[in-house]
């Protein structure tokens, strides 16, 4: 939360050792906890199920595909926007198949990638059309506060961290 910098002076009470539980300290930045929570609590995976992960090459999706497999998924299918990422998902992340947003109809690609259907859909990127419809109809609220001017960004961040606002804080420039 201190921005991009090589050095920072901070109170010792705000520093916490990361310990050696993980083999590499950078692993503390992984989004595994988000993916794990979703796949064990929100939509628990049963043994032998087929899991689809949208945005499978991103920070959460790259963990979700692997965790789904470790939790017993029989088949893990993901989506991404490039052939290069699709190759990485199969060769490095253990996805069985990947659909690529390349103009080929998604339904056609999914039918081939998951011929027996999908049991769990880990929607990592959202359904914009559905969300937009809910917003327009007033059936969902998007709590947010607009703060005008980049010069107000430090105050907006402070206020957000101290609980002044509900929802998202947007700094308008």
C-alpha positions in Angstrom: 0.0 0.0 0.0 3.0 2.3 -0.1 3.2 2.4 -3.9 6.1 1.4 -6.1 9.4 2.1 -4.4 12.7 0.4 -3.5 12.7 1.6 0.1 10.2 2.8 2.6 10.3 3.9 6.2 7.3 2.4 8.0 6.4 1.8 11.7 7.8 -1.6 12.9 4.2 -2.4 14.2 3.0 -2.4 10.5 5.7 -5.0 9.5 5.1 -8.7 9.8 7.6 -11.4 8.9 6.4 -13.8 6.2 8.0 -16.8 7.8 9.2 -19.8 5.9 6.0 -21.8 5.5 6.1 -21.2 1.7 9.2 -22.2 -0.4 9.5 -18.8 -1.9 8.5 -15.5 -0.2 6.9 -14.2 -3.4 4.3 -17.0 -3.1 2.6 -15.0 -0.4 1.4 -12.8 -3.2 -0.3 -15.7 -5.0 -4.1 -15.7 -5.4 -4.4 -19.3 -4.2 -6.5 -18.3 -1.2 -9.1 -16.7 -3.3 -9.4 -19.6 -5.7 -9.3 -22.2 -2.9 -12.1 -20.4 -1.0 -14.3 -20.3 -4.0 -13.7 -23.9 -5.0 -14.2 -25.3 -1.5 -16.8 -23.0 0.1 -18.7 -21.1 -2.6 -19.0 -24.0 -5.1 -17.3 -27.1 -3.6 -15.9 -29.5 -6.3 -16.8 -33.1 -6.1 -14.5 -35.9 -7.2 -14.6 -36.5 -11.0 -16.3 -33.3 -11.9 -15.5 -31.1 -14.9 -14.6 -27.5 -14.0 -14.5 -24.5 -16.3 -12.4 -21.5 -15.4 -12.9 -18.3 -17.3 -9.8 -16.1 -17.4 -7.8 -19.1 -16.7 -4.4 -17.5 -17.3 -4.8 -14.6 -15.0 -3.6 -14.4 -11.4 -6.7 -16.0 -9.8 -7.5 -18.3 -12.8 -4.0 -19.7 -13.0 -4.4 -20.9 -9.4 -8.0 -22.0 -9.7 -7.3 -24.5 -12.5 -4.5 -26.2 -10.5 -6.5 -26.2 -7.3 -9.5 -27.6 -9.0 -7.4 -30.6 -10.1 -6.0 -31.0 -6.6 -9.5 -31.1 -5.2 -10.4 -34.0 -7.4 -11.7 -32.5 -10.7 -11.5 -35.0 -13.5 -11.3 -32.4 -16.3 -10.3 -28.8 -16.1 -11.1 -26.5 -19.0 -10.2 -22.8 -19.2 -10.6 -19.7 -21.4 -8.2 -17.1 -22.4 -7.6 -14.5 -25.1 -4.5 -15.8 -26.9 -3.1 -19.0 -28.3 0.2 -18.4 -26.4 -1.6 -18.3 -23.1 -3.7 -21.4 -24.0 -0.5 -23.3 -24.6 0.9 -22.2 -21.3 -2.3 -23.2 -19.5 -2.1 -26.7 -20.9 1.7 -27.3 -20.6 2.5 -25.4 -17.4 -0.8 -25.2 -15.4 -2.4 -28.6 -16.1 -5.5 -27.6 -18.0 -6.9 -30.3 -20.1 -8.3 -28.0 -22.7 -8.6 -24.2 -23.4 -11.1 -22.2 -25.4 -9.6 -19.1 -27.0 -11.6 -15.9 -27.7 -10.6 -15.9 -31.4 -13.9 -15.6 -33.2 -14.7 -19.3 -33.1 -18.1 -19.7 -31.4 -17.6 -20.4 -27.7 -20.4 -23.0 -27.6 -18.6 -25.0 -30.4 -15.3 -24.9 -28.5 -16.8 -25.8 -25.2 -18.6 -28.8 -26.8 -15.3 -30.1 -27.9 -13.4 -29.3 -24.8 -16.0 -30.7 -22.4 -18.1 -33.2 -24.3 -19.8 -34.5 -21.2 -20.7 -31.0 -20.0 -19.5 -28.7 -17.2 -20.2 -29.3 -13.5 -18.7 -26.2 -12.0 -18.2 -22.8 -13.7 -15.6 -20.6 -12.0 -16.5 -17.3 -13.5 -13.4 -15.3 -13.0 -14.3 -12.4 -15.3 -18.0 -11.9 -14.7 -21.0 -11.7 -16.9 -21.1 -8.0 -17.9 -24.5 -8.3 -19.7 -26.2 -9.8 -16.8 -24.7 -7.3 -14.3 -25.6 -4.4 -16.6 -29.2 -5.6 -16.8 -29.4 -5.9 -13.0 -28.0 -2.4 -12.6 -30.4 -0.9 -15.2 -33.4 -2.7 -13.5 -32.3 -1.5 -10.1 -32.2 -5.1 -8.8 -28.6 -4.7 -7.7 -26.7 -1.8 -6.2 -23.1 -0.8 -7.0 -22.0 1.1 -4.0 -19.3 3.5 -4.8 -17.9 7.0 -4.1 -16.3 9.3 -6.6 -13.6 11.5 -5.4 -12.7 14.4 -7.7 -9.1 15.1 -8.6 -5.8 13.1 -8.4 -4.6 15.4 -5.7 -7.4 13.8 -3.5 -6.1 10.3 -4.1 -4.0 10.0 -0.9 -7.0 11.2 1.2 -9.4 8.8 -0.7 -7.1 5.9 0.0 -6.8 6.8 3.7 -10.5 7.2 4.0 -11.1 3.8 2.2 -8.7 2.0 4.5 -10.1 3.5 7.7 -13.7 2.5 6.7 -15.2 5.8 5.8 -16.8 4.5 2.6 -19.0 1.6 1.6 -18.1 -0.1 -1.7 -15.6 1.0 -4.4 -13.7 4.3 -4.3 -13.0 5.9 -7.6 -10.7 8.8 -8.0 -11.7 10.9 -11.1 -8.9 12.6 -12.9 
